[in-house]
Amino acid sequence: MLEDLDLTEIREENARELIKRLLDLVEKQASDLRNSQIEIQCLRDEVNRLKGEQGKPNIKGNIAKAPVTNRSSEKERHKSKQKKVWPVRV
């Protein structure tokens, strides 16, 4: 938004300096507002927790997992198909 703003086009040095100060102030206020909103949400969550309500769920994002190694049980299945000798009752 403000990246394309060129203050050098303003000829008057006083006006350029005042605009720069105002923009810095707006940026600081926006940052303070974001931090305050985060803190307010944390406090709301804490109040709800103290009231016994469930908090906000912790949802994990999609992350790449390590490649799955071959966990086939095919070898074990073939071993179990060997002839089983049943005990003979006398």
N, C-alpha and C positions, 0 to 999 in steps of 0.2 A: 504494500500500500504506500508506504512512505519511501520505499527504495528508489522509486523513479522521480522523487522530488529533488529538483536542482535549485539549491539556495543561492548559487552563484549568479543566477539570473536577476536577483534582487540587487538593484544598484546601491541603495542606501545601506551603509554598513550598520547603522543603529537598528534598522528594521530587520536586517538579516540576523543579527545577534539575538534580538528579541524573539524572533520566530524560532530560532534554534533552541533557545531556552524553553519556550513554550512546548516545543515538540519533545524535549527531554523530560519535561514535567509530565506531559501526557503519557509518555512511555513508562515513567516511574509509577504513576498512578495506576496504569493498567497492570503492571507487575504486582503492585501491592494488592489490587483487587483480586487477581488470580490467587495469590497466596492466602488472602482472607477467605475466599470462597472454599479453598481446600481445607483450611482450619475449621470453618463453620461446619462443613460436611463431616469432618472427623468428630467434632463435638456432638453433632446430631446422632451419629452412629453410637457414640459412647452413651448418650442419654437413652437411646433405644435399648442398648445392651443392658443398662442398669434397670430399665423397666421390665426386663425379662423378654424382650422381643428378640427375634432372630436378627442378626446383623446382615450386612450385605454379603452375598455369597462370593467366595473367592474363586473366580473363574480363570482358569489358566488358559493362555493362548495356545494356538497350534505351534508346536515346535518340531523341528525335524528330529526324528528318532534315529538311533544307531541302526545300521542295517541288521536285519534279523538273520541270525545264523540258521543253518539247516537243523531244525529240531524234529525231524521226521522220526517217527517211532517204527518205521518199516522194518528195520533190522530186528527190533524186539518182537514184532508180530511174527516174523518168520521163525524166530527161535521158539516161540510158544507153539508153533504148529508141528513141532517134532512129535514123533510117536510117543504117546504117554502110555506107560505100562500101568494098568490098573491091578491093584492087589487082588489076588484070587482068594475067595472065601472057601474054606474047607469045612 
